[in-house]
């Protein structure tokens, strides 16, 4: 069973497909969620009413478009490019170009459907909504 969600903000929206994990099940039970977007380099994150423990397989370096859950902040983390702690931040050597390094190891929930760079239109402080996609 996979869960599809829609993440929307004033300038756009994107859907994501989540795998069945304890954290994604908790998130699904809390939908819909309205929150306030924060940006950190090329990552969007926002608070959720969900608390979770670090799961086996949690990672700090992930692919762009990964849907991750930051357990330390009870937040959904959506990286689409480098963050301020990415290796080579500022002028990355080729092997680090685009590395998505999260603040700490995060639970992996799934992936965005489509081009994650659409998240570049999210502004710090934007209202954000997450809801289940049915059908």
Secondary structure, DSSP 4 states (H G I P E B T S, - for coil): --EEEEEEETTEEEEEEE---HHHHHHHHH-SEEEE-EE-SSEEEEE-S---PPPTT-EEEE-TTEEEEETTTTEEEEE-S--TTSTTTTS--GGGTT-EEEEEEEEEEEEESS-GGGGGG--TT-EEEEEE---
